Amino acid sequence: MAFFKVSKFFLLISVLSVVLVGTMTLFPFIVTKYTFFRMAIDFSAIFFLLGYIFRTSLFESAYKERIRRVVRSPLFIALAVFVFFFVLSSFFAYDPQYAIWSNFERGEGAFQILHFFAFFFLLAVLFKEESDWKNIFKLSIFAGGLMLLYGVLAGLGVKGFVGPAFSGGVRFQGSLGNAAYVGVYMLFVIFYLAYLSSRTAAKKIGYGVLMCVAAIFVWLTQTRGPVYGLGAGILAFLIYTLAKSGWKWKKQIFAFFAVCVVLGGGLVYFHDTPFVRSLPGARLFNIGFSSSSWQSRLWTWGSAVKGFEERPLLGWGPENFVVVFDKYFDTRHYVPAGGSETWYDRAHSVYLDYLVETGIFGFLAFVSIFVAYYVQFVKRNKELDALQEKNKSERNKRIFERGLFFALPIAYLMQGVVLFDILPTYINLFLFFSFAVWKFQLSSGEQAKRTK
């Protein structure tokens, strides 16, 4: 039996979990997703182990050396350290049972993070060819399309599809049940589309159209984190590619983007005028600390900081922020006549969530992932710059690709200022890092061959 091929199959279908909605459960947008994902990863791990046991010669020839290279990768080490402190903080948590197993509504915790790490590891070992990565990117894009289609059908009121009907002020939720999650997922979809477009000349227009569609849905979510994350990613991409290229239109493109920045700044500054408030997605321009959403976040962040100060080393444990929020509850959250929200189980910031839940060790381990990533990125840049391609189109293609790798983590880190990680984000983040391990480990010669 082709155990390793079956293992790869389950890795591929695991990304489809974002589409699933189980109306028979109390939390239809959550439970079915993490149940399916865990089952897919468990089966993938089982068949990989069966291949190790019953196909020893194949394992020795095809995967043994690959495992050695993966576990020596700085990104693997950084992620392993992060997962270690994440799990360790779970055992020393205020409520260890909650930290390890989470609850029915969230489905996160240590048990879940171990599945994400297994997903990362198995991808890095089993996906050895670029065609493997293209396939999972295409499937992730397909899953994103189905996720959007679900939201459209729900918005139109089609029977059997759960979600808000389209009306004024409704933010698009897709099959994820939260507009913010849709926006973050689309950031990764845009990366996958852009990367695939760099690999083919025949489908560039099609991929370009799909990127525009994905960007439109990021806007339709009307969620500041993903929108500003997309903006930061585009800016980072332009800065990198224009700095590296010799395009004669470089100054004009910079000038155009500068105009866009000034225009966006003007909309933010005049966000409270009747004209700006009448524009689609006007809430995106209101980023003043006086807005209700910003006020509630600032109060919640204040509670998070107090919680960190009480347990600074390993934190309160994953899924235990609700205890911190209750203990250091800011009474300004409660507005008797205003329909206020007085319950938070997340700090609504990736950085503060990891800081208060996993302590300074977990937080620094999280930061080290991106440090390791960009150190490897710079190292690979030097190797690739040494190639000095004579073919101008190949050189531009390489610059475009590296611009994507430079920009995506920045887009993620920007949106993480006001949002937190959940299953759709974790899946794509660990998928991207696993892909990065593969790309960074290609020698200059291999890279030149595989770009064709």
Protein Blocks (a to p, Z undefined) as FASTA:
>chain_A
ZZklmmmmmmmmmmmmmmpccfkbmblmlmmmmmmmmmmmmmmmmmmmmmmmmmmmlmmm
mmmmmmmmmmmpmklmmmmmmmmmmmmmmmmgmblmlmmnopmklonajklmmmmmmmmm
mmmmmmmbfklmmmmmmmmmmmmmmmmmmmmmmmnopghiacddddehiacekjnopakl
mmmmmmmmmmmmmmmmmmpfklmmmmmmmmmmmmmmmmmnopaklmmmmmmmmmmmmmmm
mmmmccfklmmmmmmmmmmmmmmmmmmmmmmgmklmmpghklmmmmcfkbmklmmmmmmm
mmmmmmmmmmmmnonoehilmmmmmmmocfklpcfknopafbdfbehiaklmmmmmnojm
lmmmmmmmmmmmmmmmmmmmmmmmmnopablklmmmmmmmmmmmmmmmmmmmmmmmmmcc
dfklmmmmmmmmmmmmmmmmpcfklmmmmmZZ
